[in-house]
């Protein structure tokens, strides 16, 4: 997948300077919170592999295909919306 696809999916760009990381270079990654306790991150595979992947550490998974990523985001969007509808129903009695 491309960096532009992550931007189009409303991932937030996080820039990390050498001063912050002390690894000898600046870099960036992309982050998207799907639920309050669940965030996924996009990182570059490097110039030789030419692309980006999205990963999570808990649970541990990697997504390389933008279609699969869109499906995952859609599922979490439905979960969020269902939670809102349930909350509104309870408030209205």
C-alpha positions in Angstrom: 0.0 0.0 0.0 1.1 3.6 -0.4 1.6 6.5 1.9 -1.2 8.3 0.1 -3.6 5.5 0.9 -2.9 5.8 4.6 -3.5 9.6 4.3 -6.8 8.9 2.5 -7.8 6.6 5.3 -7.3 9.4 7.8 -4.2 8.0 9.5 -2.3 10.7 11.5 1.3 11.3 10.4 3.7 11.1 13.4 7.2 12.6 12.8 10.0 11.4 15.1 13.2 13.5 15.0 16.7 12.2 15.6 16.8 14.2 18.8 13.8 12.2 20.1 14.8 8.8 18.9 18.6 9.2 19.0 18.9 6.6 16.2 20.8 8.8 13.8 17.9 9.9 11.5 14.4 11.4 11.4 11.5 9.2 10.4 7.8 9.1 10.3 5.0 6.6 10.7 1.2 6.8 10.6 -1.3 6.0 13.3 -5.0 5.5 13.5 -7.1 4.8 16.7 -9.9 2.4 15.9 -11.2 2.2 19.5 -10.0 4.0 22.6 -7.7 1.1 23.5 -6.8 -0.1 20.0 -4.5 1.7 17.6 -2.9 0.5 14.4 0.3 1.9 12.9 1.6 2.2 9.4 5.3 2.0 8.7 7.4 2.0 5.5 9.0 -1.2 4.3 11.9 0.8 3.1 13.1 2.1 -0.3 14.1 -1.4 -1.5 10.7 -3.0 -0.8 8.7 0.1 -1.9 5.6 0.2 0.2 3.9 0.5 3.6 2.4 -2.0 6.0 0.0 -1.5 8.9 0.5 -3.5 12.1 -0.8 -4.0 15.6 1.2 -5.3 18.5 -1.8 -6.5 20.6 -3.2 -8.5 19.0 -0.2 -9.2 16.8 -1.0 -8.8 13.1 0.3 -7.2 9.9 -1.8 -5.9 6.9 -0.1 -5.3 3.5 -3.3 -5.0 1.4 -5.2 -1.7 1.4 -8.5 -3.5 0.7 -8.1 -5.7 3.8 -7.2 -2.5 5.8 -10.4 -0.8 4.6 -12.4 -3.8 5.6 -10.8 -3.8 9.1 -11.6 0.0 9.5 -15.2 -0.6 8.4 -15.7 -3.3 11.0 -14.4 -1.1 13.8 -16.5 1.8 12.5 -19.6 -0.5 12.7 -18.6 -1.5 16.3 -18.3 2.1 17.3 -21.6 3.1 15.7 -23.4 0.1 17.3 -22.1 1.2 20.7 -23.4 4.8 20.1 -26.8 3.5 19.1 -27.1 1.3 22.2 -26.1 4.2 24.4 -28.7 6.5 22.8 -31.4 3.8 23.2 -30.6 3.4 26.9 -30.8 7.1 27.4 -34.2 7.3 25.7 -35.6 4.6 27.8 
